[in-house]
Amino acid sequence: MTVEVLTFGSEINFSMQVGDVLYFSPLASVGGFSTVSSPSSIVKLGIVAGLFPNGDGNLIPSNSITCIYDETAFNINPPFNVNDFIMFAKDKKVNSSSLVGYYAEVEFKNYSSEKIELFSIGSEVSENSK
């Protein structure tokens, strides 16, 4: 097993958690846009072992992720190119449950400088006690 530190020039997505699965793919230019060259180019990198949005104060810089991977199992050779696309997926075993309880409160925030329109909000409700 190998531990790799990935550092980004911008903030890490706030919904990323330890245990999420990381994937990467080289980007290709198609019609003036950068895109993943093909679905088969997406490669599983490994598991997020640590998140350091503010660094660790010593060795790991801000906006870094530590990732554990097995280079023999995944057949990959980091380091990556600067333009590779890094993405993540939630572990379905951990993040598959619904809200539990009698009350839920939700707050929506728009971090954009422009107005946006919210098209739809949904919820899942099931009665479980009488």
N, CA, C and O atoms as a Tinker XYZ file with bonds, in Angstrom:
   520  protein
     1  N      0.835000   -1.182000    0.000000    73     2
     2  CA     0.000000    0.000000    0.000000    64     1     3
     3  C      0.880000    1.245000    0.000000    63     2     4     5
     4  O      1.951000    1.274000    0.606000    81     3
     5  N      0.406000    2.254000   -0.685000    73     3     6
     6  CA     1.133000    3.510000   -0.790000    64     5     7
     7  C      0.220000    4.642000   -0.352000    63     6     8     9
     8  O     -0.986000    4.600000   -0.592000    81     7
     9  N      0.785000    5.639000    0.282000    73     7    10
    10  CA     0.031000    6.841000    0.657000    64     9    11
    11  C      0.539000    7.974000   -0.221000    63    10    12    13
    12  O      1.741000    8.231000   -0.286000    81    11
    13  N     -0.380000    8.643000   -0.891000    73    11    14
    14  CA    -0.050000    9.753000   -1.783000    64    13    15
    15  C     -0.745000   11.005000   -1.255000    63    14    16    17
    16  O     -1.897000   10.937000   -0.826000    81    15
    17  N     -0.065000   12.135000   -1.280000    73    15    18
    18  CA    -0.664000   13.414000   -0.900000    64    17    19
    19  C     -0.959000   14.179000   -2.181000    63    18    20    21
    20  O     -0.052000   14.457000   -2.965000    81    19
    21  N     -2.217000   14.516000   -2.392000    73    19    22
    22  CA    -2.643000   15.300000   -3.556000    64    21    23
    23  C     -2.959000   16.710000   -3.071000    63    22    24    25
    24  O     -3.751000   16.878000   -2.145000    81    23
    25  N     -2.357000   17.717000   -3.678000    73    23    26
    26  CA    -2.582000   19.104000   -3.290000    64    25    27
    27  C     -3.223000   19.837000   -4.460000    63    26    28    29
    28  O     -2.790000   19.704000   -5.605000    81    27
    29  N     -4.263000   20.614000   -4.158000    73    27    30
    30  CA    -5.034000   21.313000   -5.179000    64    29    31
    31  C     -4.854000   22.815000   -5.046000    63    30    32    33
    32  O     -4.586000   23.321000   -3.957000    81    31
    33  N     -5.002000   23.529000   -6.162000    73    31    34
    34  CA    -4.871000   24.976000   -6.182000    64    33    35
    35  C     -6.113000   25.693000   -5.715000    63    34    36    37
    36  O     -6.092000   26.912000   -5.540000    81    35
    37  N     -7.198000   24.968000   -5.507000    73    35    38
    38  CA    -8.437000   25.575000   -5.019000    64    37    39
    39  C     -8.980000   24.712000   -3.883000    63    38    40    41
    40  O     -8.420000   23.667000   -3.554000    81    39
    41  N    -10.080000   25.172000   -3.295000    73    39    42
    42  CA   -10.643000   24.467000   -2.154000    64    41    43
    43  C    -11.108000   23.063000   -2.529000    63    42    44    45
    44  O    -11.554000   22.818000   -3.650000    81    43
    45  N    -10.994000   22.153000   -1.575000    73    43    46
    46  CA   -11.492000   20.788000   -1.735000    64    45    47
    47  C    -13.006000   20.834000   -1.567000    63    46    48    49
    48  O    -13.516000   21.582000   -0.732000    81    47
    49  N    -13.726000   20.041000   -2.352000    73    47    50
    50  CA   -15.178000   19.972000   -2.246000    64    49    51
    51  C    -15.570000   19.637000   -0.812000    63    50    52    53
    52  O    -15.064000   18.673000   -0.238000    81    51
    53  N    -16.483000   20.443000   -0.221000    73    51    54
    54  CA   -16.814000   20.293000    1.190000    64    53    55
    55  C    -17.553000   18.996000    1.512000    63    54    56    57
    56  O    -17.637000   18.626000    2.683000    81    55
    57  N    -18.090000   18.296000    0.518000    73    55    58
    58  CA   -18.801000   17.051000    0.808000    64    57    59
    59  C    -17.883000   15.823000    0.784000    63    58    60    61
    60  O    -18.332000   14.711000    1.064000    81    59
    61  N    -16.610000   16.017000    0.455000    73    59    62
    62  CA   -15.672000   14.896000    0.491000    64    61    63
    63  C    -15.411000   14.492000    1.934000    63    62    64    65
    64  O    -15.247000   15.344000    2.807000    81    63
    65  N    -15.373000   13.167000    2.182000    73    63    66
    66  CA   -15.135000   12.636000    3.515000    64    65    67
    67  C    -14.039000   11.587000    3.460000    63    66    68    69
    68  O    -13.732000   11.043000    2.399000    81    67
    69  N    -13.450000   11.309000    4.625000    73    67    70
    70  CA   -12.546000   10.178000    4.735000    64    69    71
    71  C    -13.357000    8.921000    4.424000    63    70    72    73
    72  O    -14.465000    8.757000    4.935000    81    71
    73  N    -12.821000    8.046000    3.602000    73    71    74
    74  CA   -13.521000    6.821000    3.193000    64    73    75
    75  C    -14.100000    6.896000    1.798000    63    74    76    77
    76  O    -14.466000    5.867000    1.230000    81    75
    77  N    -14.193000    8.108000    1.223000    73    75    78
    78  CA   -14.681000    8.238000   -0.153000    64    77    79
    79  C    -13.673000    7.610000   -1.117000    63    78    80    81
    80  O    -12.483000    7.525000   -0.813000    81    79
    81  N    -14.152000    7.179000   -2.266000    73    79    82
    82  CA   -13.296000    6.558000   -3.269000    64    81    83
    83  C    -12.883000    7.617000   -4.285000    63    82    84    85
    84  O    -13.734000    8.325000   -4.824000    81    83
    85  N    -11.572000    7.731000   -4.553000    73    83    86
    86  CA   -11.050000    8.692000   -5.519000    64    85    87
    87  C    -10.834000    8.037000   -6.875000    63    86    88    89
    88  O    -10.388000    6.893000   -6.963000    81    87
    89  N    -11.156000    8.777000   -7.928000    73    87    90
    90  CA   -10.932000    8.354000   -9.304000    64    89    91
    91  C    -10.184000    9.477000  -10.019000    63    90    92    93
    92  O    -10.234000   10.630000   -9.590000    81    91
    93  N     -9.499000    9.145000  -11.095000    73    91    94
    94  CA    -8.880000   10.189000  -11.905000    64    93    95
    95  C     -8.950000    9.790000  -13.369000    63    94    96    97
    96  O     -9.114000    8.620000  -13.715000    81    95
    97  N     -8.818000   10.809000  -14.221000    73    95    98
    98  CA    -8.819000   10.582000  -15.662000    64    97    99
    99  C     -8.061000   11.716000  -16.330000    63    98   100   101
   100  O     -8.190000   12.870000  -15.922000    81    99
   101  N     -7.266000   11.401000  -17.357000    73    99   102
   102  CA    -6.656000   12.478000  -18.140000    64   101   103
   103  C     -7.741000   13.228000  -18.913000    63   102   104   105
   104  O     -8.753000   12.641000  -19.296000    81   103
   105  N     -7.532000   14.504000  -19.139000    73   103   106
   106  CA    -8.497000   15.303000  -19.889000    64   105   107
   107  C     -8.075000   15.396000  -21.350000    63   106   108   109
   108  O     -6.889000   15.367000  -21.682000    81   107
   109  N     -9.080000   15.508000  -22.211000    73   107   110
   110  CA    -8.844000   15.687000  -23.636000    64   109   111
   111  C     -9.602000   16.935000  -24.080000    63   110   112   113
   112  O    -10.620000   17.288000  -23.484000    81   111
   113  N     -9.118000   17.592000  -25.107000    73   111   114
   114  CA    -9.791000   18.766000  -25.643000    64   113   115
   115  C    -10.698000   18.328000  -26.785000    63   114   116   117
   116  O    -10.233000   17.811000  -27.801000    81   115
   117  N    -12.011000   18.544000  -26.601000    73   115   118
   118  CA   -13.001000   18.170000  -27.611000    64   117   119
   119  C    -13.874000   19.383000  -27.891000    63   118   120   121
   120  O    -14.586000   19.848000  -27.001000    81   119
   121  N    -13.832000   19.896000  -29.095000    73   119   122
   122  CA   -14.665000   21.040000  -29.476000    64   121   123
   123  C    -14.376000   22.277000  -28.656000    63   122   124   125
   124  O    -15.279000   23.083000  -28.430000    81   123
   125  N    -13.158000   22.450000  -28.207000    73   123   126
   126  CA   -12.804000   23.621000  -27.423000    64   125   127
   127  C    -13.066000   23.471000  -25.935000    63   126   128   129
   128  O    -12.841000   24.408000  -25.168000    81   127
   129  N    -13.540000   22.300000  -25.518000    73   127   130
   130  CA   -13.816000   22.057000  -24.109000    64   129   131
   131  C    -12.890000   20.969000  -23.593000    63   130   132   133
   132  O    -12.479000   20.085000  -24.344000    81   131
   133  N    -12.563000   21.038000  -22.302000    73   131   134
   134  CA   -11.810000   19.965000  -21.672000    64   133   135
   135  C    -12.796000   18.941000  -21.151000    63   134   136   137
   136  O    -13.732000   19.290000  -20.431000    81   135
   137  N    -12.601000   17.691000  -21.502000    73   135   138
   138  CA   -13.516000   16.638000  -21.096000    64   137   139
   139  C    -12.738000   15.353000  -20.848000    63   138   140   141
   140  O    -11.598000   15.207000  -21.289000    81   139
   141  N    -13.361000   14.436000  -20.147000    73   139   142
   142  CA   -12.768000   13.111000  -19.970000    64   141   143
   143  C    -12.786000   12.443000  -21.332000    63   142   144   145
   144  O    -13.818000   12.421000  -22.004000    81   143
   145  N    -11.651000   11.901000  -21.740000    73   143   146
   146  CA   -11.546000   11.377000  -23.109000    64   145   147
   147  C    -12.519000   10.243000  -23.381000    63   146   148   149
   148  O    -13.089000   10.184000  -24.471000    81   147
   149  N    -12.729000    9.344000  -22.435000    73   147   150
   150  CA   -13.718000    8.274000  -22.586000    64   149   151
   151  C    -14.001000    7.694000  -21.212000    63   150   152   153
   152  O    -13.161000    7.797000  -20.318000    81   151
   153  N    -15.172000    7.083000  -21.023000    73   151   154
   154  CA   -15.462000    6.474000  -19.717000    64   153   155
   155  C    -14.441000    5.410000  -19.310000    63   154   156   157
   156  O    -14.221000    5.184000  -18.120000    81   155
   157  N    -13.825000    4.765000  -20.282000    73   155   158
   158  CA   -12.837000    3.738000  -19.954000    64   157   159
   159  C    -11.529000    4.336000  -19.443000    63   158   160   161
   160  O    -10.688000    3.613000  -18.906000    81   159
   161  N    -11.346000    5.666000  -19.606000    73   159   162
   162  CA   -10.123000    6.309000  -19.119000    64   161   163
   163  C    -10.199000    6.656000  -17.635000    63   162   164   165
   164  O     -9.202000    7.076000  -17.049000    81   163
   165  N    -11.376000    6.484000  -17.018000    73   163   166
   166  CA   -11.537000    6.762000  -15.590000    64   165   167
   167  C    -10.945000    5.594000  -14.806000    63   166   168   169
   168  O    -11.324000    4.440000  -15.006000    81   167
   169  N    -10.014000    5.911000  -13.915000    73   167   170
   170  CA    -9.292000    4.889000  -13.162000    64   169   171
   171  C     -9.516000    5.099000  -11.671000    63   170   172   173
   172  O     -9.430000    6.219000  -11.168000    81   171
   173  N     -9.805000    4.002000  -10.969000    73   171   174
   174  CA    -9.941000    4.083000   -9.522000    64   173   175
   175  C     -8.560000    4.311000   -8.932000    63   174   176   177
   176  O     -7.630000    3.546000   -9.187000    81   175
   177  N     -8.436000    5.366000   -8.144000    73   175   178
   178  CA    -7.160000    5.705000   -7.544000    64   177   179
   179  C     -7.001000    5.058000   -6.180000    63   178   180   181
   180  O     -6.004000    4.379000   -5.933000    81   179
   181  N     -7.950000    5.253000   -5.304000    73   179   182
   182  CA    -7.846000    4.701000   -3.957000    64   181   183
   183  C     -8.873000    5.302000   -3.025000    63   182   184   185
   184  O     -9.899000    5.816000   -3.468000    81   183
   185  N     -8.598000    5.238000   -1.735000    73   183   186
   186  CA    -9.517000    5.672000   -0.693000    64   185   187
   187  C     -8.957000    6.926000   -0.024000    63   186   188   189
   188  O     -7.756000    7.013000    0.230000    81   187
   189  N     -9.834000    7.903000    0.264000    73   187   190
   190  CA    -9.422000    9.110000    0.971000    64   189   191
   191  C     -9.114000    8.730000    2.414000    63   190   192   193
   192  O     -9.982000    8.218000    3.122000    81   191
   193  N     -7.883000    8.978000    2.850000    73   191   194
   194  CA    -7.463000    8.649000    4.206000    64   193   195
   195  C     -7.408000    9.884000    5.106000    63   194   196   197
   196  O     -7.453000    9.760000    6.330000    81   195
   197  N     -7.313000   11.065000    4.513000    73   195   198
   198  CA    -7.263000   12.289000    5.300000    64   197   199
   199  C     -7.539000   13.502000    4.446000    63   198   200   201
   200  O     -7.197000   13.536000    3.264000    81   199
   201  N     -8.162000   14.502000    5.053000    73   199   202
   202  CA    -8.457000   15.771000    4.388000    64   201   203
   203  C     -7.779000   16.885000    5.174000    63   202   204   205
   204  O     -7.876000   16.934000    6.401000    81   203
   205  N     -7.098000   17.771000    4.472000    73   203   206
   206  CA    -6.383000   18.852000    5.127000    64   205   207
   207  C     -6.698000   20.174000    4.432000    63   206   208   209
   208  O     -5.859000   20.698000    3.700000    81   207
   209  N     -7.921000   20.732000    4.656000    73   207   210
   210  CA    -8.275000   21.988000    3.992000    64   209   211
   211  C     -7.389000   23.154000    4.432000    63   210   212   213
   212  O     -7.184000   24.090000    3.660000    81   211
   213  N     -6.858000   23.114000    5.662000    73   211   214
   214  CA    -6.001000   24.189000    6.165000    64   213   215
   215  C     -4.562000   23.726000    6.371000    63   214   216   217
   216  O     -3.783000   24.405000    7.041000    81   215
   217  N     -4.205000   22.575000    5.799000    73   215   218
   218  CA    -2.880000   22.017000    6.012000    64   217   219
   219  C     -2.811000   21.351000    7.374000    63   218   220   221
   220  O     -3.804000   21.313000    8.100000    81   219
   221  N     -1.651000   20.827000    7.722000    73   219   222
   222  CA    -1.494000   20.218000    9.042000    64   221   223
   223  C     -0.536000   21.014000    9.914000    63   222   224   225
   224  O     -0.198000   20.582000   11.016000    81   223
   225  N     -0.094000   22.174000    9.433000    73   223   226
   226  CA     0.796000   23.013000   10.202000    64   225   227
   227  C      2.267000   22.652000   10.054000    63   226   228   229
   228  O      3.134000   23.416000   10.479000    81   227
   229  N      2.562000   21.500000    9.460000    73   227   230
   230  CA     3.960000   21.083000    9.344000    64   229   231
   231  C      4.313000   20.705000    7.908000    63   230   232   233
   232  O      4.896000   21.505000    7.175000    81   231
   233  N      3.960000   19.487000    7.512000    73   231   234
   234  CA     4.419000   18.951000    6.236000    64   233   235
   235  C      3.388000   19.015000    5.114000    63   234   236   237
   236  O      3.759000   19.131000    3.946000    81   235
   237  N      2.110000   18.942000    5.445000    73   235   238
   238  CA     1.079000   18.867000    4.413000    64   237   239
   239  C      0.503000   20.253000    4.152000    63   238   240   241
   240  O      0.020000   20.898000    5.083000    81   239
   241  N      0.544000   20.733000    2.886000    73   239   242
   242  CA     0.026000   22.074000    2.585000    64   241   243
   243  C     -1.505000   22.125000    2.605000    63   242   244   245
   244  O     -2.172000   21.092000    2.662000    81   243
   245  N     -2.044000   23.341000    2.556000    73   243   246
   246  CA    -3.495000   23.534000    2.523000    64   245   247
   247  C     -4.091000   22.897000    1.277000    63   246   248   249
   248  O     -3.405000   22.703000    0.274000    81   247
   249  N     -5.398000   22.569000    1.356000    73   247   250
   250  CA    -6.157000   21.969000    0.260000    64   249   251
   251  C     -5.521000   20.671000   -0.218000    63   250   252   253
   252  O     -5.351000   20.458000   -1.419000    81   251
   253  N     -5.171000   19.804000    0.732000    73   251   254
   254  CA    -4.548000   18.528000    0.401000    64   253   255
   255  C     -5.412000   17.364000    0.851000    63   254   256   257
   256  O     -6.197000   17.473000    1.793000    81   255
   257  N     -5.249000   16.247000    0.154000    73   255   258
   258  CA    -5.926000   14.989000    0.472000    64   257   259
   259  C     -4.845000   13.924000    0.577000    63   258   260   261
   260  O     -3.945000   13.870000   -0.262000    81   259
   261  N     -4.921000   13.085000    1.587000    73   259   262
   262  CA    -4.065000   11.903000    1.578000    64   261   263
   263  C     -4.909000   10.748000    1.074000    63   262   264   265
   264  O     -6.061000   10.579000    1.475000    81   263
   265  N     -4.328000    9.968000    0.202000    73   263   266
   266  CA    -5.040000    8.880000   -0.459000    64   265   267
   267  C     -4.231000    7.603000   -0.289000    63   266   268   269
   268  O     -3.020000    7.598000   -0.512000    81   267
   269  N     -4.894000    6.523000    0.102000    73   267   270
   270  CA    -4.243000    5.221000    0.208000    64   269   271
   271  C     -4.626000    4.406000   -1.010000    63   270   272   273
   272  O     -5.807000    4.278000   -1.333000    81   271
   273  N     -3.624000    3.852000   -1.691000    73   271   274
   274  CA    -3.908000    3.024000   -2.850000    64   273   275
   275  C     -2.882000    1.909000   -2.955000    63   274   276   277
   276  O     -1.804000    1.973000   -2.365000    81   275
   277  N     -3.239000    0.897000   -3.710000    73   275   278
   278  CA    -2.358000   -0.242000   -3.959000    64   277   279
   279  C     -1.978000   -0.182000   -5.426000    63   278   280   281
   280  O     -2.775000   -0.541000   -6.293000    81   279
   281  N     -0.750000    0.276000   -5.712000    73   279   282
   282  CA    -0.340000    0.481000   -7.103000    64   281   283
   283  C     -0.319000   -0.815000   -7.909000    63   282   284   285
   284  O     -0.455000   -0.775000   -9.132000    81   283
   285  N     -0.153000   -1.960000   -7.253000    73   283   286
   286  CA    -0.165000   -3.228000   -7.990000    64   285   287
   287  C     -1.584000   -3.641000   -8.345000    63   286   288   289
   288  O     -1.816000   -4.227000   -9.402000    81   287
   289  N     -2.540000   -3.335000   -7.462000    73   287   290
   290  CA    -3.931000   -3.711000   -7.738000    64   289   291
   291  C     -4.564000   -2.803000   -8.778000    63   290   292   293
   292  O     -5.319000   -3.271000   -9.630000    81   291
   293  N     -4.265000   -1.497000   -8.721000    73   291   294
   294  CA    -4.909000   -0.546000   -9.621000    64   293   295
   295  C     -4.096000   -0.297000  -10.878000    63   294   296   297
   296  O     -4.602000    0.299000  -11.829000    81   295
   297  N     -2.833000   -0.746000  -10.904000    73   295   298
   298  CA    -1.963000   -0.596000  -12.072000    64   297   299
   299  C     -1.838000    0.870000  -12.491000    63   298   300   301
   300  O     -2.044000    1.213000  -13.655000    81   299
   301  N     -1.499000    1.725000  -11.532000    73   299   302
   302  CA    -1.344000    3.152000  -11.794000    64   301   303
   303  C      0.027000    3.603000  -11.329000    63   302   304   305
   304  O      0.662000    2.952000  -10.500000    81   303
   305  N      0.467000    4.708000  -11.865000    73   303   306
   306  CA     1.764000    5.260000  -11.507000    64   305   307
   307  C      1.675000    6.751000  -11.240000    63   306   308   309
   308  O      2.014000    7.544000  -12.117000    81   307
   309  N      1.224000    7.167000  -10.038000    73   307   310
   310  CA     1.316000    8.575000   -9.716000    64   309   311
   311  C      2.780000    8.976000   -9.652000    63   310   312   313
   312  O      3.604000    8.074000   -9.501000    81   311
   313  N      3.185000   10.221000   -9.751000    73   311   314
   314  CA     2.309000   11.389000   -9.753000    64   313   315
   315  C      1.587000   11.580000  -11.080000    63   314   316   317
   316  O      1.966000   11.018000  -12.108000    81   315
   317  N      0.558000   12.375000  -11.024000    73   315   318
   318  CA    -0.303000   12.587000  -12.175000    64   317   319
   319  C      0.115000   13.852000  -12.906000    63   318   320   321
   320  O      0.965000   14.607000  -12.436000    81   319
   321  N     -0.493000   14.069000  -14.058000    73   319   322
   322  CA    -0.301000   15.327000  -14.770000    64   321   323
   323  C     -1.122000   16.411000  -14.090000    63   322   324   325
   324  O     -2.128000   16.120000  -13.443000    81   323
   325  N     -0.703000   17.636000  -14.233000    73   323   326
   326  CA    -1.410000   18.760000  -13.619000    64   325   327
   327  C     -2.844000   18.845000  -14.126000    63   326   328   329
   328  O     -3.731000   19.256000  -13.377000    81   327
   329  N     -3.094000   18.470000  -15.369000    73   327   330
   330  CA    -4.423000   18.606000  -15.954000    64   329   331
   331  C     -5.313000   17.383000  -15.791000    63   330   332   333
   332  O     -6.405000   17.353000  -16.358000    81   331
   333  N     -4.888000   16.375000  -15.040000    73   331   334
   334  CA    -5.760000   15.224000  -14.809000    64   333   335
   335  C     -6.959000   15.645000  -13.969000    63   334   336   337
   336  O     -6.848000   16.508000  -13.098000    81   335
   337  N     -8.103000   15.027000  -14.240000    73   335   338
   338  CA    -9.330000   15.329000  -13.515000    64   337   339
   339  C     -9.470000   14.345000  -12.364000    63   338   340   341
   340  O     -9.453000   13.133000  -12.575000    81   339
   341  N     -9.609000   14.861000  -11.150000    73   339   342
   342  CA    -9.776000   14.036000   -9.956000    64   341   343
   343  C    -11.233000   14.142000   -9.527000    63   342   344   345
   344  O    -11.773000   15.243000   -9.417000    81   343
   345  N    -11.870000   12.995000   -9.285000    73   343   346
   346  CA   -13.268000   12.983000   -8.838000    64   345   347
   347  C    -13.404000   11.998000   -7.693000    63   346   348   349
   348  O    -12.497000   11.201000   -7.453000    81   347
   349  N    -14.517000   12.040000   -6.986000    73   347   350
   350  CA   -14.710000   11.115000   -5.877000    64   349   351
   351  C    -16.149000   10.625000   -5.852000    63   350   352   353
   352  O    -17.053000   11.256000   -6.400000    81   351
   353  N    -16.336000    9.477000   -5.198000    73   351   354
   354  CA   -17.666000    8.895000   -5.036000    64   353   355
   355  C    -17.824000    8.480000   -3.578000    63   354   356   357
   356  O    -16.857000    8.088000   -2.925000    81   355
   357  N    -19.026000    8.569000   -3.087000    73   355   358
   358  CA   -19.319000    8.179000   -1.719000    64   357   359
   359  C    -19.369000    6.659000   -1.617000    63   358   360   361
   360  O    -19.753000    5.971000   -2.563000    81   359
   361  N    -18.976000    6.149000   -0.458000    73   359   362
   362  CA   -19.076000    4.729000   -0.188000    64   361   363
   363  C    -20.546000    4.389000    0.030000    63   362   364   365
   364  O    -21.168000    4.928000    0.946000    81   363
   365  N    -21.105000    3.521000   -0.776000    73   363   366
   366  CA   -22.536000    3.209000   -0.711000    64   365   367
   367  C    -22.919000    2.493000    0.579000    63   366   368   369
   368  O    -24.067000    2.585000    1.014000    81   367
   369  N    -21.993000    1.794000    1.189000    73   367   370
   370  CA   -22.283000    1.099000    2.444000    64   369   371
   371  C    -22.528000    2.088000    3.575000    63   370   372   373
   372  O    -23.356000    1.842000    4.452000    81   371
   373  N    -21.811000    3.203000    3.556000    73   371   374
   374  CA   -21.896000    4.175000    4.640000    64   373   375
   375  C    -22.973000    5.212000    4.382000    63   374   376   377
   376  O    -23.654000    5.625000    5.320000    81   375
   377  N    -23.150000    5.643000    3.149000    73   375   378
   378  CA   -24.028000    6.770000    2.824000    64   377   379
   379  C    -25.314000    6.354000    2.122000    63   378   380   381
   380  O    -25.753000    7.036000    1.196000    81   379
   381  N    -25.923000    5.255000    2.540000    73   379   382
   382  CA   -27.123000    4.806000    1.850000    64   381   383
   383  C    -28.394000    4.973000    2.675000    63   382   384   385
   384  O    -29.478000    4.670000    2.176000    81   383
   385  N    -28.305000    5.437000    3.899000    73   383   386
   386  CA   -29.492000    5.524000    4.737000    64   385   387
   387  C    -30.207000    6.858000    4.535000    63   386   388   389
   388  O    -29.653000    7.810000    3.986000    81   387
   389  N    -31.431000    6.892000    4.989000    73   387   390
   390  CA   -32.237000    8.108000    4.922000    64   389   391
   391  C    -32.168000    8.827000    6.266000    63   390   392   393
   392  O    -31.572000    8.334000    7.224000    81   391
   393  N    -32.793000   10.006000    6.314000    73   391   394
   394  CA   -32.892000   10.714000    7.580000    64   393   395
   395  C    -33.747000    9.922000    8.552000    63   394   396   397
   396  O    -34.741000    9.312000    8.158000    81   395
   397  N    -33.363000    9.931000    9.813000    73   395   398
   398  CA   -34.138000    9.242000   10.839000    64   397   399
   399  C    -34.465000   10.265000   11.912000    63   398   400   401
   400  O    -33.592000   10.996000   12.379000    81   399
   401  N    -35.737000   10.308000   12.296000    73   399   402
   402  CA   -36.128000   11.227000   13.355000    64   401   403
   403  C    -37.489000   11.827000   13.074000    63   402   404   405
   404  O    -38.156000   11.476000   12.100000    81   403
   405  N    -37.886000   12.734000   13.941000    73   403   406
   406  CA   -39.195000   13.346000   13.840000    64   405   407
   407  C    -39.141000   14.748000   13.257000    63   406   408   409
   408  O    -40.180000   15.314000   12.917000    81   407
   409  N    -37.971000   15.308000   13.137000    73   407   410
   410  CA   -37.851000   16.702000   12.735000    64   409   411
   411  C    -36.586000   16.875000   11.906000    63   410   412   413
   412  O    -35.540000   16.312000   12.229000    81   411
   413  N    -36.686000   17.638000   10.863000    73   411   414
   414  CA   -35.500000   17.940000   10.055000    64   413   415
   415  C    -35.546000   19.415000    9.674000    63   414   416   417
   416  O    -36.612000   19.964000    9.396000    81   415
   417  N    -34.391000   20.037000    9.666000    73   415   418
   418  CA   -34.284000   21.433000    9.267000    64   417   419
   419  C    -33.214000   21.526000    8.188000    63   418   420   421
   420  O    -32.130000   20.959000    8.327000    81   419
   421  N    -33.524000   22.244000    7.112000    73   419   422
   422  CA   -32.614000   22.355000    5.984000    64   421   423
   423  C    -32.353000   23.822000    5.710000    63   422   424   425
   424  O    -33.268000   24.643000    5.774000    81   423
   425  N    -31.106000   24.153000    5.404000    73   423   426
   426  CA   -30.754000   25.522000    5.058000    64   425   427
   427  C    -30.027000   25.508000    3.718000    63   426   428   429
   428  O    -29.042000   24.789000    3.551000    81   427
   429  N    -30.505000   26.290000    2.773000    73   427   430
   430  CA   -29.885000   26.405000    1.464000    64   429   431
   431  C    -29.121000   27.711000    1.401000    63   430   432   433
   432  O    -29.633000   28.758000    1.798000    81   431
   433  N    -27.880000   27.652000    0.897000    73   431   434
   434  CA   -27.072000   28.857000    0.756000    64   433   435
   435  C    -26.615000   28.982000   -0.685000    63   434   436   437
   436  O    -26.218000   28.001000   -1.314000    81   435
   437  N    -26.675000   30.199000   -1.195000    73   435   438
   438  CA   -26.191000   30.501000   -2.532000    64   437   439
   439  C    -24.871000   31.242000   -2.389000    63   438   440   441
   440  O    -24.847000   32.398000   -1.965000    81   439
   441  N    -23.766000   30.578000   -2.745000    73   439   442
   442  CA   -22.448000   31.196000   -2.645000    64   441   443
   443  C    -22.063000   31.933000   -3.925000    63   442   444   445
   444  O    -20.977000   32.505000   -4.013000    81   443
   445  N    -22.941000   31.918000   -4.901000    73   443   446
   446  CA   -22.685000   32.612000   -6.157000    64   445   447
   447  C    -22.962000   34.098000   -5.978000    63   446   448   449
   448  O    -23.748000   34.491000   -5.117000    81   447
   449  N    -22.315000   34.918000   -6.791000    73   447   450
   450  CA   -22.578000   36.355000   -6.730000    64   449   451
   451  C    -23.847000   36.718000   -7.516000    63   450   452   453
   452  O    -24.312000   37.857000   -7.473000    81   451
   453  N    -24.394000   35.732000   -8.231000    73   451   454
   454  CA   -25.598000   35.962000   -9.029000    64   453   455
   455  C    -26.802000   35.299000   -8.375000    63   454   456   457
   456  O    -26.657000   34.368000   -7.583000    81   455
   457  N    -27.992000   35.790000   -8.714000    73   455   458
   458  CA   -29.214000   35.145000   -8.250000    64   457   459
   459  C    -29.371000   33.804000   -8.956000    63   458   460   461
   460  O    -28.985000   33.658000  -10.116000    81   459
   461  N    -29.934000   32.834000   -8.259000    73   459   462
   462  CA   -30.229000   31.541000   -8.873000    64   461   463
   463  C    -31.683000   31.198000   -8.603000    63   462   464   465
   464  O    -32.313000   31.766000   -7.712000    81   463
   465  N    -32.203000   30.271000   -9.376000    73   463   466
   466  CA   -33.580000   29.836000   -9.204000    64   465   467
   467  C    -33.573000   28.382000   -8.774000    63   466   468   469
   468  O    -32.954000   27.538000   -9.422000    81   467
   469  N    -34.259000   28.090000   -7.683000    73   467   470
   470  CA   -34.369000   26.727000   -7.182000    64   469   471
   471  C    -35.562000   26.082000   -7.858000    63   470   472   473
   472  O    -36.696000   26.532000   -7.697000    81   471
   473  N    -35.303000   25.025000   -8.616000    73   471   474
   474  CA   -36.361000   24.402000   -9.399000    64   473   475
   475  C    -37.209000   23.459000   -8.556000    63   474   476   477
   476  O    -38.436000   23.495000   -8.648000    81   475
   477  N    -36.596000   22.629000   -7.751000    73   475   478
   478  CA   -37.359000   21.617000   -7.023000    64   477   479
   479  C    -36.624000   21.198000   -5.757000    63   478   480   481
   480  O    -35.395000   21.204000   -5.699000    81   479
   481  N    -37.398000   20.838000   -4.755000    73   479   482
   482  CA   -36.875000   20.260000   -3.520000    64   481   483
   483  C    -37.720000   19.023000   -3.240000    63   482   484   485
   484  O    -38.945000   19.062000   -3.358000    81   483
   485  N    -37.072000   17.940000   -2.874000    73   483   486
   486  CA   -37.810000   16.717000   -2.577000    64   485   487
   487  C    -37.413000   16.165000   -1.228000    63   486   488   489
   488  O    -36.361000   16.508000   -0.688000    81   487
   489  N    -38.250000   15.319000   -0.694000    73   487   490
   490  CA   -37.922000   14.650000    0.565000    64   489   491
   491  C    -38.542000   13.268000    0.559000    63   490   492   493
   492  O    -39.452000   12.970000   -0.215000    81   491
   493  N    -38.029000   12.443000    1.432000    73   491   494
   494  CA   -38.532000   11.084000    1.560000    64   493   495
   495  C    -39.096000   10.949000    2.967000    63   494   496   497
   496  O    -38.362000   11.085000    3.945000    81   495
   497  N    -40.382000   10.684000    3.076000    73   495   498
   498  CA   -41.033000   10.594000    4.376000    64   497   499
   499  C    -41.735000    9.252000    4.472000    63   498   500   501
   500  O    -42.457000    8.844000    3.562000    81   499
   501  N    -41.513000    8.575000    5.584000    73   499   502
   502  CA   -42.244000    7.341000    5.829000    64   501   503
   503  C    -42.608000    7.277000    7.296000    63   502   504   505
   504  O    -41.777000    7.541000    8.165000    81   503
   505  N    -43.843000    6.927000    7.564000    73   503   506
   506  CA   -44.299000    6.831000    8.932000    64   505   507
   507  C    -43.800000    5.524000    9.523000    63   506   508   509
   508  O    -44.026000    4.457000    8.953000    81   507
   509  N    -43.118000    5.601000   10.670000    73   507   510
   510  CA   -42.564000    4.388000   11.238000    64   509   511
   511  C    -42.993000    4.133000   12.676000    63   510   512   513
   512  O    -42.578000    3.134000   13.264000    81   511
   513  N    -43.807000    5.001000   13.258000    73   511   514
   514  CA   -44.298000    4.753000   14.596000    64   513   515
   515  C    -45.698000    5.351000   14.744000    63   514   516   517
   516  O    -46.031000    6.347000   14.102000    81   515
   517  N    -46.492000    4.741000   15.580000    73   515   518
   518  CA   -47.860000    5.240000   15.826000    64   517   519
   519  C    -48.131000    5.294000   17.291000    63   518   520
   520  O    -49.224000    5.686000   17.702000    81   519
